[in-house]
Amino acid sequence: NAGVTQTPKFRVLKTGQSMTLLCAQDMNHEYMYWYRQDPGMGLRLIHYSVGEGTTAKGEVPDGYNVSRLKKQNFLLGLESAAPSQTSVYFCASSLGRTEKLFFGSGTQLSVL
Amino acid sequence: AQTVTQSQPEMSVQEAETVTLSCTYDTSESDYYLFWYKQPPSRQMILVIRQEAYKQQNATENRFSVNFQKAAKSFSLKISDSQLGDAAMYFCAYRRVYGGSQGNLIFGKGTKLSVKP
């Protein structure tokens, strides 16, 4: 029972490069979220999804895109990475809007 | 908009002693959830305790308990008999029941807890 799995765990990009972070959950959860964690800022919501084929913007969506083509996967894309996107990214999922959130172990992204 | 404030960036406690971490929040909602999450150096976010706003009784999980003061919008975490493994960042978080970003957690900036042997 893997829970929420994020890949990759670490990545270094050059400014302007693109990449996709993958989040996979095996709990049949409807809700999925992408957060970023910056020092002294706590976690902030980037985008979220309430079901397959749906996505919505969170608090800090600029510079990111997401897709939820399959219920178990939630992808976070950076089309043109910027140093300001250096952060730790967390994916989370929950069965419903009031159910417990399960978190992945995070992805450390550095943009040079 | 809801906000969560943790006024103690760092705290320290002696092993086996008790420590209290503070959290205040701002909301106009009457029904919501409050959480404390622990984040050790491994980065994993671990749910410590959860409180439903409609419940007057303070939540307790083994050595962890909360002091929930709804009128004051205060939600502090008490750790009793502190252990070395309790050393971590602790985040207070708020979650709306209705509306908002569909169950999204709003986090405070965290408190770094050190435990001295």
Interface residues (C-beta under 8 A of the other chain):
Chain A: Y31 Y33 G40 M41 G42 L43 R44 L45 Y48 V50 A56 G58 E59 V88 F90 A92 S94 G96 R97 T98 E99 K100 L101 F103 S105 G106
Chain B: V4 P9 Y33 S42 R43 Q44 M45 L47 R50 F91 R95 V97 S101 Q102 G103 N104 L105 F107 G108 K109 G110
